[in-house]
Amino acid sequence: MRWPVEVVLDLLSSDMTKDEILEDHPELEKEDLIACLNYAKLLLSGKSIQELA
């Protein structure tokens, strides 16, 4: 199952802990949360994915 980054970021910015998010949504993994945060960081940095490759 694919989750939009925006939805995962909304969960992370809520009062829920990462453990609570993972418990409530077993289809997500810790690595998914980290990937969403890294993607948001990349967007804010102004760099493109191609620059990192």
N, CA, C, O and CB atoms as a CASP TS submission, in Angstrom:
PFRMAT TS
TARGET T0000
AUTHOR 0000-0000-0000
METHOD Language model
MODEL 1
PARENT N/A
ATOM      1  N   MET     1       0.845  -1.184   0.000  1.00  0.00           N
ATOM      2  CA  MET     1       0.000   0.000   0.000  1.00  0.00           C
ATOM      3  C   MET     1       0.883   1.236   0.000  1.00  0.00           C
ATOM      4  O   MET     1       1.884   1.299   0.714  1.00  0.00           O
ATOM      5  CB  MET     1      -0.957   0.004   1.218  1.00  0.00           C
ATOM      6  N   ARG     2       0.504   2.210  -0.801  1.00  0.00           N
ATOM      7  CA  ARG     2       1.274   3.449  -0.882  1.00  0.00           C
ATOM      8  C   ARG     2       0.534   4.556  -0.142  1.00  0.00           C
ATOM      9  O   ARG     2      -0.679   4.715  -0.278  1.00  0.00           O
ATOM     10  CB  ARG     2       1.526   3.850  -2.358  1.00  0.00           C
ATOM     11  N   TRP     3       1.274   5.301   0.625  1.00  0.00           N
ATOM     12  CA  TRP     3       0.708   6.421   1.382  1.00  0.00           C
ATOM     13  C   TRP     3       1.276   7.722   0.819  1.00  0.00           C
ATOM     14  O   TRP     3       2.476   7.805   0.553  1.00  0.00           O
ATOM     15  CB  TRP     3       1.021   6.288   2.915  1.00  0.00           C
ATOM     16  N   PRO     4       0.433   8.740   0.635  1.00  0.00           N
ATOM     17  CA  PRO     4       0.960  10.045   0.234  1.00  0.00           C
ATOM     18  C   PRO     4       1.858  10.620   1.333  1.00  0.00           C
ATOM     19  O   PRO     4       1.565  10.498   2.522  1.00  0.00           O
ATOM     20  CB  PRO     4      -0.196  11.022  -0.081  1.00  0.00           C
ATOM     21  N   VAL     5       2.933  11.235   0.915  1.00  0.00           N
ATOM     22  CA  VAL     5       3.869  11.839   1.875  1.00  0.00           C
ATOM     23  C   VAL     5       3.134  12.828   2.765  1.00  0.00           C
ATOM     24  O   VAL     5       3.391  12.891   3.968  1.00  0.00           O
ATOM     25  CB  VAL     5       5.039  12.544   1.141  1.00  0.00           C
ATOM     26  N   GLU     6       2.232  13.591   2.194  1.00  0.00           N
ATOM     27  CA  GLU     6       1.490  14.595   2.968  1.00  0.00           C
ATOM     28  C   GLU     6       0.727  13.964   4.131  1.00  0.00           C
ATOM     29  O   GLU     6       0.682  14.532   5.222  1.00  0.00           O
ATOM     30  CB  GLU     6       0.516  15.347   2.060  1.00  0.00           C
ATOM     31  N   VAL     7       0.132  12.803   3.908  1.00  0.00           N
ATOM     32  CA  VAL     7      -0.630  12.127   4.959  1.00  0.00           C
ATOM     33  C   VAL     7       0.300  11.665   6.076  1.00  0.00           C
ATOM     34  O   VAL     7      -0.014  11.812   7.258  1.00  0.00           O
ATOM     35  CB  VAL     7      -1.408  10.927   4.381  1.00  0.00           C
ATOM     36  N   VAL     8       1.440  11.108   5.696  1.00  0.00           N
ATOM     37  CA  VAL     8       2.402  10.641   6.711  1.00  0.00           C
ATOM     38  C   VAL     8       2.950  11.826   7.497  1.00  0.00           C
ATOM     39  O   VAL     8       3.118  11.734   8.713  1.00  0.00           O
ATOM     40  CB  VAL     8       3.567   9.851   6.049  1.00  0.00           C
ATOM     41  N   LEU     9       3.230  12.935   6.819  1.00  0.00           N
ATOM     42  CA  LEU     9       3.717  14.123   7.527  1.00  0.00           C
ATOM     43  C   LEU     9       2.657  14.674   8.475  1.00  0.00           C
ATOM     44  O   LEU     9       2.981  15.155   9.560  1.00  0.00           O
ATOM     45  CB  LEU     9       4.138  15.207   6.525  1.00  0.00           C
ATOM     46  N   ASP    10       1.399  14.604   8.070  1.00  0.00           N
ATOM     47  CA  ASP    10       0.312  15.021   8.975  1.00  0.00           C
ATOM     48  C   ASP    10       0.299  14.165  10.235  1.00  0.00           C
ATOM     49  O   ASP    10       0.139  14.678  11.343  1.00  0.00           O
ATOM     50  CB  ASP    10      -1.057  14.929   8.263  1.00  0.00           C
ATOM     51  N   LEU    11       0.469  12.854  10.060  1.00  0.00           N
ATOM     52  CA  LEU    11       0.520  11.968  11.221  1.00  0.00           C
ATOM     53  C   LEU    11       1.706  12.317  12.119  1.00  0.00           C
ATOM     54  O   LEU    11       1.573  12.373  13.341  1.00  0.00           O
ATOM     55  CB  LEU    11       0.607  10.500  10.772  1.00  0.00           C
ATOM     56  N   LEU    12       2.855  12.548  11.509  1.00  0.00           N
ATOM     57  CA  LEU    12       4.058  12.860  12.285  1.00  0.00           C
ATOM     58  C   LEU    12       3.941  14.199  13.013  1.00  0.00           C
ATOM     59  O   LEU    12       4.550  14.390  14.065  1.00  0.00           O
ATOM     60  CB  LEU    12       5.279  12.876  11.373  1.00  0.00           C
ATOM     61  N   SER    13       3.163  15.122  12.456  1.00  0.00           N
ATOM     62  CA  SER    13       3.028  16.433  13.097  1.00  0.00           C
ATOM     63  C   SER    13       1.892  16.469  14.119  1.00  0.00           C
ATOM     64  O   SER    13       1.668  17.488  14.773  1.00  0.00           O
ATOM     65  CB  SER    13       2.799  17.503  12.043  1.00  0.00           C
ATOM     66  N   SER    14       1.190  15.368  14.250  1.00  0.00           N
ATOM     67  CA  SER    14       0.120  15.289  15.244  1.00  0.00           C
ATOM     68  C   SER    14       0.716  14.995  16.619  1.00  0.00           C
ATOM     69  O   SER    14       1.935  14.942  16.782  1.00  0.00           O
ATOM     70  CB  SER    14      -0.917  14.200  14.854  1.00  0.00           C
ATOM     71  N   ASP    15      -0.135  14.812  17.575  1.00  0.00           N
ATOM     72  CA  ASP    15       0.337  14.498  18.928  1.00  0.00           C
ATOM     73  C   ASP    15       0.739  13.035  19.092  1.00  0.00           C
ATOM     74  O   ASP    15       1.193  12.631  20.163  1.00  0.00           O
ATOM     75  CB  ASP    15      -0.736  14.838  19.938  1.00  0.00           C
ATOM     76  N   MET    16       0.575  12.246  18.040  1.00  0.00           N
ATOM     77  CA  MET    16       0.923  10.827  18.115  1.00  0.00           C
ATOM     78  C   MET    16       2.433  10.643  18.055  1.00  0.00           C
ATOM     79  O   MET    16       3.133  11.370  17.350  1.00  0.00           O
ATOM     80  CB  MET    16       0.247  10.043  16.979  1.00  0.00           C
ATOM     81  N   THR    17       2.920   9.668  18.799  1.00  0.00           N
ATOM     82  CA  THR    17       4.335   9.308  18.694  1.00  0.00           C
ATOM     83  C   THR    17       4.518   8.412  17.474  1.00  0.00           C
ATOM     84  O   THR    17       3.549   7.898  16.916  1.00  0.00           O
ATOM     85  CB  THR    17       4.838   8.592  19.993  1.00  0.00           C
ATOM     86  N   LYS    18       5.772   8.233  17.069  1.00  0.00           N
ATOM     87  CA  LYS    18       6.050   7.330  15.946  1.00  0.00           C
ATOM     88  C   LYS    18       5.572   5.917  16.261  1.00  0.00           C
ATOM     89  O   LYS    18       5.029   5.233  15.394  1.00  0.00           O
ATOM     90  CB  LYS    18       7.556   7.319  15.618  1.00  0.00           C
ATOM     91  N   ASP    19       5.771   5.492  17.475  1.00  0.00           N
ATOM     92  CA  ASP    19       5.329   4.150  17.868  1.00  0.00           C
ATOM     93  C   ASP    19       3.811   4.027  17.784  1.00  0.00           C
ATOM     94  O   ASP    19       3.301   2.992  17.355  1.00  0.00           O
ATOM     95  CB  ASP    19       5.805   3.823  19.292  1.00  0.00           C
ATOM     96  N   GLU    20       3.082   5.065  18.186  1.00  0.00           N
ATOM     97  CA  GLU    20       1.616   5.032  18.096  1.00  0.00           C
ATOM     98  C   GLU    20       1.159   4.986  16.635  1.00  0.00           C
ATOM     99  O   GLU    20       0.213   4.275  16.295  1.00  0.00           O
ATOM    100  CB  GLU    20       1.005   6.262  18.804  1.00  0.00           C
ATOM    101  N   ILE    21       1.825   5.736  15.793  1.00  0.00           N
ATOM    102  CA  ILE    21       1.481   5.727  14.365  1.00  0.00           C
ATOM    103  C   ILE    21       1.687   4.328  13.791  1.00  0.00           C
ATOM    104  O   ILE    21       0.825   3.809  13.083  1.00  0.00           O
ATOM    105  CB  ILE    21       2.335   6.765  13.583  1.00  0.00           C
ATOM    106  N   LEU    22       2.826   3.725  14.097  1.00  0.00           N
ATOM    107  CA  LEU    22       3.127   2.399  13.584  1.00  0.00           C
ATOM    108  C   LEU    22       2.173   1.348  14.144  1.00  0.00           C
ATOM    109  O   LEU    22       1.825   0.391  13.451  1.00  0.00           O
ATOM    110  CB  LEU    22       4.561   2.028  13.911  1.00  0.00           C
ATOM    111  N   GLU    23       1.755   1.521  15.380  1.00  0.00           N
ATOM    112  CA  GLU    23       0.807   0.588  15.992  1.00  0.00           C
ATOM    113  C   GLU    23      -0.580   0.711  15.348  1.00  0.00           C
ATOM    114  O   GLU    23      -1.243  -0.294  15.095  1.00  0.00           O
ATOM    115  CB  GLU    23       0.712   0.841  17.510  1.00  0.00           C
ATOM    116  N   ASP    24      -1.011   1.957  15.085  1.00  0.00           N
ATOM    117  CA  ASP    24      -2.326   2.189  14.485  1.00  0.00           C
ATOM    118  C   ASP    24      -2.359   1.855  12.993  1.00  0.00           C
ATOM    119  O   ASP    24      -3.419   1.566  12.437  1.00  0.00           O
ATOM    120  CB  ASP    24      -2.735   3.633  14.690  1.00  0.00           C
ATOM    121  N   HIS    25      -1.205   1.897  12.359  1.00  0.00           N
ATOM    122  CA  HIS    25      -1.116   1.666  10.913  1.00  0.00           C
ATOM    123  C   HIS    25      -0.018   0.634  10.633  1.00  0.00           C
ATOM    124  O   HIS    25       1.078   0.993  10.204  1.00  0.00           O
ATOM    125  CB  HIS    25      -0.828   3.003  10.148  1.00  0.00           C
ATOM    126  N   PRO    26      -0.311  -0.638  10.876  1.00  0.00           N
ATOM    127  CA  PRO    26       0.716  -1.679  10.757  1.00  0.00           C
ATOM    128  C   PRO    26       1.280  -1.846   9.344  1.00  0.00           C
ATOM    129  O   PRO    26       2.320  -2.478   9.159  1.00  0.00           O
ATOM    130  CB  PRO    26       0.149  -2.989  11.212  1.00  0.00           C
ATOM    131  N   GLU    27       0.597  -1.281   8.354  1.00  0.00           N
ATOM    132  CA  GLU    27       1.135  -1.357   6.996  1.00  0.00           C
ATOM    133  C   GLU    27       2.314  -0.413   6.792  1.00  0.00           C
ATOM    134  O   GLU    27       3.058  -0.554   5.822  1.00  0.00           O
ATOM    135  CB  GLU    27       0.046  -1.041   5.987  1.00  0.00           C
ATOM    136  N   LEU    28       2.489   0.542   7.692  1.00  0.00           N
ATOM    137  CA  LEU    28       3.647   1.441   7.657  1.00  0.00           C
ATOM    138  C   LEU    28       4.793   0.842   8.461  1.00  0.00           C
ATOM    139  O   LEU    28       4.584   0.104   9.423  1.00  0.00           O
ATOM    140  CB  LEU    28       3.277   2.841   8.207  1.00  0.00           C
ATOM    141  N   GLU    29       6.001   1.178   8.043  1.00  0.00           N
ATOM    142  CA  GLU    29       7.198   0.762   8.769  1.00  0.00           C
ATOM    143  C   GLU    29       7.983   2.004   9.168  1.00  0.00           C
ATOM    144  O   GLU    29       7.793   3.082   8.606  1.00  0.00           O
ATOM    145  CB  GLU    29       8.075  -0.199   7.910  1.00  0.00           C
ATOM    146  N   LYS    30       8.857   1.838  10.135  1.00  0.00           N
ATOM    147  CA  LYS    30       9.682   2.955  10.609  1.00  0.00           C
ATOM    148  C   LYS    30      10.423   3.615   9.443  1.00  0.00           C
ATOM    149  O   LYS    30      10.562   4.837   9.398  1.00  0.00           O
ATOM    150  CB  LYS    30      10.692   2.467  11.673  1.00  0.00           C
ATOM    151  N   GLU    31      10.890   2.804   8.514  1.00  0.00           N
ATOM    152  CA  GLU    31      11.624   3.321   7.358  1.00  0.00           C
ATOM    153  C   GLU    31      10.742   4.211   6.478  1.00  0.00           C
ATOM    154  O   GLU    31      11.240   5.137   5.838  1.00  0.00           O
ATOM    155  CB  GLU    31      12.182   2.163   6.532  1.00  0.00           C
ATOM    156  N   ASP    32       9.430   3.931   6.444  1.00  0.00           N
ATOM    157  CA  ASP    32       8.510   4.773   5.685  1.00  0.00           C
ATOM    158  C   ASP    32       8.435   6.176   6.293  1.00  0.00           C
ATOM    159  O   ASP    32       8.424   7.175   5.572  1.00  0.00           O
ATOM    160  CB  ASP    32       7.109   4.134   5.641  1.00  0.00           C
ATOM    161  N   LEU    33       8.383   6.238   7.605  1.00  0.00           N
ATOM    162  CA  LEU    33       8.329   7.536   8.289  1.00  0.00           C
ATOM    163  C   LEU    33       9.610   8.319   8.032  1.00  0.00           C
ATOM    164  O   LEU    33       9.570   9.519   7.762  1.00  0.00           O
ATOM    165  CB  LEU    33       8.113   7.348   9.810  1.00  0.00           C
ATOM    166  N   ILE    34      10.740   7.637   8.118  1.00  0.00           N
ATOM    167  CA  ILE    34      12.035   8.288   7.883  1.00  0.00           C
ATOM    168  C   ILE    34      12.138   8.763   6.444  1.00  0.00           C
ATOM    169  O   ILE    34      12.642   9.856   6.185  1.00  0.00           O
ATOM    170  CB  ILE    34      13.195   7.329   8.209  1.00  0.00           C
ATOM    171  N   ALA    35      11.666   7.950   5.504  1.00  0.00           N
ATOM    172  CA  ALA    35      11.723   8.328   4.088  1.00  0.00           C
ATOM    173  C   ALA    35      10.897   9.578   3.819  1.00  0.00           C
ATOM    174  O   ALA    35      11.311  10.436   3.039  1.00  0.00           O
ATOM    175  CB  ALA    35      11.231   7.176   3.206  1.00  0.00           C
ATOM    176  N   CYS    36       9.747   9.691   4.448  1.00  0.00           N
ATOM    177  CA  CYS    36       8.910  10.879   4.271  1.00  0.00           C
ATOM    178  C   CYS    36       9.580  12.126   4.827  1.00  0.00           C
ATOM    179  O   CYS    36       9.522  13.191   4.212  1.00  0.00           O
ATOM    180  CB  CYS    36       7.559  10.677   4.943  1.00  0.00           C
ATOM    181  N   LEU    37      10.209  12.001   5.974  1.00  0.00           N
ATOM    182  CA  LEU    37      10.935  13.139   6.547  1.00  0.00           C
ATOM    183  C   LEU    37      12.116  13.535   5.668  1.00  0.00           C
ATOM    184  O   LEU    37      12.375  14.723   5.479  1.00  0.00           O
ATOM    185  CB  LEU    37      11.423  12.805   7.963  1.00  0.00           C
ATOM    186  N   ASN    38      12.825  12.562   5.136  1.00  0.00           N
ATOM    187  CA  ASN    38      13.959  12.853   4.251  1.00  0.00           C
ATOM    188  C   ASN    38      13.496  13.517   2.958  1.00  0.00           C
ATOM    189  O   ASN    38      14.165  14.411   2.440  1.00  0.00           O
ATOM    190  CB  ASN    38      14.730  11.566   3.929  1.00  0.00           C
ATOM    191  N   TYR    39      12.351  13.078   2.439  1.00  0.00           N
ATOM    192  CA  TYR    39      11.804  13.682   1.224  1.00  0.00           C
ATOM    193  C   TYR    39      11.410  15.138   1.491  1.00  0.00           C
ATOM    194  O   TYR    39      11.702  16.016   0.679  1.00  0.00           O
ATOM    195  CB  TYR    39      10.581  12.873   0.715  1.00  0.00           C
ATOM    196  N   ALA    40      10.757  15.396   2.609  1.00  0.00           N
ATOM    197  CA  ALA    40      10.382  16.764   2.967  1.00  0.00           C
ATOM    198  C   ALA    40      11.629  17.637   3.124  1.00  0.00           C
ATOM    199  O   ALA    40      11.643  18.791   2.695  1.00  0.00           O
ATOM    200  CB  ALA    40       9.551  16.775   4.271  1.00  0.00           C
ATOM    201  N   LYS    41      12.656  17.090   3.729  1.00  0.00           N
ATOM    202  CA  LYS    41      13.915  17.829   3.893  1.00  0.00           C
ATOM    203  C   LYS    41      14.518  18.163   2.529  1.00  0.00           C
ATOM    204  O   LYS    41      15.011  19.271   2.316  1.00  0.00           O
ATOM    205  CB  LYS    41      14.923  17.010   4.737  1.00  0.00           C
ATOM    206  N   LEU    42      14.476  17.201   1.609  1.00  0.00           N
ATOM    207  CA  LEU    42      14.998  17.417   0.264  1.00  0.00           C
ATOM    208  C   LEU    42      14.239  18.539  -0.436  1.00  0.00           C
ATOM    209  O   LEU    42      14.849  19.406  -1.063  1.00  0.00           O
ATOM    210  CB  LEU    42      14.914  16.124  -0.557  1.00  0.00           C
ATOM    211  N   LEU    43      12.911  18.526  -0.332  1.00  0.00           N
ATOM    212  CA  LEU    43      12.110  19.577  -0.964  1.00  0.00           C
ATOM    213  C   LEU    43      12.442  20.954  -0.402  1.00  0.00           C
ATOM    214  O   LEU    43      12.528  21.930  -1.147  1.00  0.00           O
ATOM    215  CB  LEU    43      10.624  19.289  -0.781  1.00  0.00           C
ATOM    216  N   LEU    44      12.627  21.029   0.904  1.00  0.00           N
ATOM    217  CA  LEU    44      12.927  22.323   1.533  1.00  0.00           C
ATOM    218  C   LEU    44      14.336  22.811   1.214  1.00  0.00           C
ATOM    219  O   LEU    44      14.602  24.013   1.242  1.00  0.00           O
ATOM    220  CB  LEU    44      12.754  22.222   3.039  1.00  0.00           C
ATOM    221  N   SER    45      15.231  21.887   0.915  1.00  0.00           N
ATOM    222  CA  SER    45      16.617  22.259   0.625  1.00  0.00           C
ATOM    223  C   SER    45      16.761  22.933  -0.739  1.00  0.00           C
ATOM    224  O   SER    45      17.745  23.627  -0.991  1.00  0.00           O
ATOM    225  CB  SER    45      17.508  21.029   0.686  1.00  0.00           C
ATOM    226  N   GLY    46      15.780  22.727  -1.616  1.00  0.00           N
ATOM    227  CA  GLY    46      15.866  23.300  -2.951  1.00  0.00           C
ATOM    228  C   GLY    46      16.643  22.428  -3.921  1.00  0.00           C
ATOM    229  O   GLY    46      16.761  22.763  -5.100  1.00  0.00           O
ATOM    230  N   LYS    47      17.172  21.318  -3.442  1.00  0.00           N
ATOM    231  CA  LYS    47      17.914  20.394  -4.310  1.00  0.00           C
ATOM    232  C   LYS    47      16.931  19.466  -5.005  1.00  0.00           C
ATOM    233  O   LYS    47      15.796  19.288  -4.561  1.00  0.00           O
ATOM    234  CB  LYS    47      18.961  19.573  -3.496  1.00  0.00           C
ATOM    235  N   SER    48      17.383  18.884  -6.092  1.00  0.00           N
ATOM    236  CA  SER    48      16.538  17.912  -6.789  1.00  0.00           C
ATOM    237  C   SER    48      17.068  16.506  -6.510  1.00  0.00           C
ATOM    238  O   SER    48      18.213  16.323  -6.098  1.00  0.00           O
ATOM    239  CB  SER    48      16.501  18.197  -8.326  1.00  0.00           C
ATOM    240  N   ILE    49      16.218  15.541  -6.742  1.00  0.00           N
ATOM    241  CA  ILE    49      16.628  14.145  -6.535  1.00  0.00           C
ATOM    242  C   ILE    49      17.778  13.805  -7.472  1.00  0.00           C
ATOM    243  O   ILE    49      18.672  13.045  -7.098  1.00  0.00           O
ATOM    244  CB  ILE    49      15.436  13.174  -6.765  1.00  0.00           C
ATOM    245  N   GLN    50      17.772  14.354  -8.683  1.00  0.00           N
ATOM    246  CA  GLN    50      18.831  14.083  -9.641  1.00  0.00           C
ATOM    247  C   GLN    50      20.194  14.581  -9.145  1.00  0.00           C
ATOM    248  O   GLN    50      21.224  13.975  -9.441  1.00  0.00           O
ATOM    249  CB  GLN    50      18.495  14.725 -10.975  1.00  0.00           C
ATOM    250  N   GLU    51      20.195  15.673  -8.401  1.00  0.00           N
ATOM    251  CA  GLU    51      21.456  16.206  -7.868  1.00  0.00           C
ATOM    252  C   GLU    51      22.080  15.262  -6.868  1.00  0.00           C
ATOM    253  O   GLU    51      23.299  15.264  -6.697  1.00  0.00           O
ATOM    254  CB  GLU    51      21.231  17.559  -7.218  1.00  0.00           C
ATOM    255  N   LEU    52      21.266  14.449  -6.198  1.00  0.00           N
ATOM    256  CA  LEU    52      21.777  13.550  -5.184  1.00  0.00           C
ATOM    257  C   LEU    52      22.247  12.224  -5.756  1.00  0.00           C
ATOM    258  O   LEU    52      22.966  11.474  -5.096  1.00  0.00           O
ATOM    259  CB  LEU    52      20.731  13.308  -4.150  1.00  0.00           C
ATOM    260  N   ALA    53      21.836  11.936  -6.991  1.00  0.00           N
ATOM    261  CA  ALA    53      22.180  10.645  -7.610  1.00  0.00           C
ATOM    262  C   ALA    53      23.606  10.630  -8.101  1.00  0.00           C
ATOM    263  O   ALA    53      24.061   9.625  -8.646  1.00  0.00           O
ATOM    264  CB  ALA    53      21.240  10.335  -8.766  1.00  0.00           C
TER
END
